[in-house]
Amino acid sequence: MRKKFQFLSLVLIIIVVIILIGAFFLTGGRTKTTTDTNKALSFRELVIYSGRKDALILPIIDSFEKKTGTKVTLKSGKTEELANLLLQEKENTQADIYIGTDASLLEKLSKNGLLTQITTSELSNIPAAYRAEDNTWTGVSGRARVLMVNTNMLPANQWPSSIYDVINQKWNGKVAMANLTNESVVTHISALRALHGDEFARNFLRDLKKNNVTPLSGGHTDVRQAVGRGEFSVGFVNHYYAHLQMQETPHIAIIYPDQGAGHDGAFVNVSGVGVIRFGKNQSVAQEFVAYLLSEEAQQQFAELNFEFPLRAGIKSTNTKNLGEFKEMDVDLHSISKMLDSSIEIIKQEGF
Amino acid sequence: MFLLFFIAFLSVPIIGSFWNSQYISFESLAYLKSHYGKPVVLTLVLGIVVSLLTLFWASCALFSIKQLSGKTKRTLLIFALLPLLFPPYIGAITYIDIFKSPTFLTLVGRSSFIEFIQASFVFSLFLYPYVFLLFYSRLRMISPAQESIIALYKLSWWKKLVLFYIPHLKYAGFSGILLVFLYTISDFGAASILRLHTLTIQIYQEIIGRFNHSEAAFVSFLYIIFTATAIFMGQKLLGEPTSAYKTEKKYSDIQSRSFFTACIALLFLSLLIFLSVGLPMGKIGIWFYQYLVDASYLKSVWITAKQDIFFVGLTSFMVTLGVTLGMLFSTFFFSALIHKKTESLSATPYYLASMLHGLPGIVIVFGLLVIKQTLPSTDIMAWIIFLSGYFYRYIGIAFVVIEPAIAAIPKNYTAIAAIFTRGKFSHIRYVSLPLTKNALLHAGNYIFFNGLRELVIPLLLLPLGVEVLSMRIWQVASEGLYSYASPAIFLLLFLSLPSLVLFVKNKI
């Protein structure tokens, strides 16, 4: 009887110890308090759903955490995946902030009533063209759709100068792009539709297929690495991917397409941020947005990430800035509303 | 009653897959062809080619092992099984870096066909030990007396193969290649890295990239039908399903004494081991060295801002251990309860359990995701859904191992225990547990070994603020930062090693 009791007690103790150890470590210190007297009595927390690459957003989150004593929980993933998640979670979400790499997805979340107005005064430093009409989201940094070229494979006199060059027969099988479920690609198609009409966009998609332009499921990172390795001569990417690749393999050239007179110009999209309406930490979320739009964070975007800062007066020293190349003349607000129909067109064309 | 429960349990992913679906739109022939035609053909062809390749590798390895003896044989046998340590997605990460190097590209070029061959090669290298183990276990059950008699007839090696070895080994071969086939067609990680647009990738892209998930639901349903068919046909070929865990007498091997064949065997095995173990380990070692000497800011970002790697490893270990213990506990008591009420089970539950284990993880996850969206989004709910994914994934294997062991306990043992001991559950302590401990260990080991490496479930169901090793490896490798993935890879291999030793020891 006594042995039986000892045996059961031992088993119970082991189970409890395992559970306690697990619970202690798995909560990851969420109950820790700060020693700052101003914040000692309140634990500041923020949950961010981020579609940005970790390496590009973590330094900024790190700075915010140190500056404000906020404990940030970051859920990373693909932009469209996290937008999907928010649409499914609705009022049950745990997120306070959504950082997306595409204006269309931010607009979609806004139209579904998931974002609330941004109240920070820093918003006035961002041009109206790069934020929502109702201020439910704002751009944080800009990115241009460019062509990147492996200069070991192509001499300068053979480089393409337009996105429409990639459907030329001489580039058959030599061009890579991100998969056509990628949000940047979908929004670019929306921009072409806005500029030239649906039929033009459909023909362009058909020509991409005919010319064996290869969509890579690994996204723009896969594209830039593939071009860097020499698998493809040309890649269709957001400009900062080309810069990132140049850091690893110097034989890369960046081409801002369609710059000539009468040409479309390069399409510029924004990566942005929205405050989730149903988030539990609204005030901290608004503070975080204010931080992203501050000079300090905008400078970090410019220097670390090779992106275009959107705040007036902040310039990047290692990439072109907005205004230094010809941009496609499209309204980001109107093309943001074309997301669903562009996805349908892409599906209909067999992608 | 049990059957009803099991069907209800199995239906959750199916029902979940169609829950809240909006409409299924098949837009055009071009869309159908590219979205379904190509992935279906690619998935099936990949499964078949990889199965045949693994059969080839395993057969050659088996023949080679038979030519050797003593310490050389034991050493090479262990090394030949080491590829089991690498989940296919880690193997794919090491090889993609080689296949996509400028030198390799210059030599071989690039095309869809070459990428398919490369992918089949990689899959077969890391899956052949499953077939090899089954072959070797079965070979050791052949009595040496029989082999001696065959040797007396002085038959050619071809006739010996056809008349003697194939009849003895065919069922092991069928089991092995069925297992490899199901693993291959349900793989997500390696297929994604190797740029294969299989059906699992199709489902994943639909889940994350489209706002109407009805097509993902449809493809998931196709997978369920297909897996059920494959397992049913496989079981028909192999006979009635039996316990996955059996102890049978094993004999020592009789080896050929030809020096020439022994040399060929040694060369072949060395090459196979180099390709499947040496090269990947070398690559990971190089990445780890690069990681140690890297002074860029990125390294500090990954150490300080992300959770430290040991914490991630501990989380992986705790989650997997908890899941394993929970599943063993629940399966043991559930099976004991069944056998209290019924004498024996029909084959149907085994088919269903095998089918559940054969389903791709992405199908199970998709069903759970759809259910998750109807529930409040709290930490507890997120953990329940996350752990349910593991439960669905591995309950089948726990059942087919543990249940037969419990069924094999004679009823009179329990009656005797009731006479000589006191307490309602004394028979469990004195009879059931001791007699099933090997089966529990075997099942637990298998679940722990595979649960630690599981990728799809954490990829889509991981609760907030938690990170496991497979996710860290995947996240970092997806960004091309292979050197930053190396600490997590080493930790995963290290944690998997004891399980592998136990797994292999049981079989050989």
Interface residues (C-beta under 8 A of the other chain):
Chain A: K4 I18 I21 G22 F25 L26 G28 R30 V47 K53 D54 A55 L58 P59 I61 D62 T73 K75 S76 G77 K78 E80 E81 N84 L87 Q88 E89 N92 T93 Q94 N179 T181 N182 L216 S217 G218 G219 T221 D222 Q225 A226 R229 G230 E231 D340 I343 E344 K347 Q348 E349 G350 F351
Chain B: S25 E27 S28 A30 Y31 K33 S34 H35 K100 S101 P102 L105 T106 R110 S192 I193 R195 H197 I201 Q205 I207 I208 G209 R210 F211 Y297 L298 V301 W302 T304 A305 K306 Q307 F311 L314 T315 M318 L321 G322 L369 K372 Q373 L375 P376 S377 T378 D379 G423 L464 G465 V466 Q475 S478 E479 G480 L481
